Amino acid sequence: MRYIRFKDPDLKSLRLSFIRAKSQAKYRNQTWDIDFDDYLDLWRVGDKYRKPGRCKTDFHMTRKDIQQGWSVANVQILNRSEHLRARMLKQNG
């Protein structure tokens, strides 16, 4: 599905964040197997797309296993504090 213009500001913002995330994965030589429709589905669960950001209560997309690429099966939407807690537990055993 090809999206050219969005009148809905939420969709426009999600499209921009999708392009940025995909470009960042390419820059880091990570595989990216998520299309825009899957990206929308991931973010729309629980209206998480309304609160993305960098604060500890804001949501962002992260990989479950950082050794694997970006795919629907390997990503989750967490708030920043949950993500940092999970990473610390994995690092410290």
Order of alpha helices (4+ residues) and beta strands (2+ residues): alpha-alpha-beta-beta-alpha
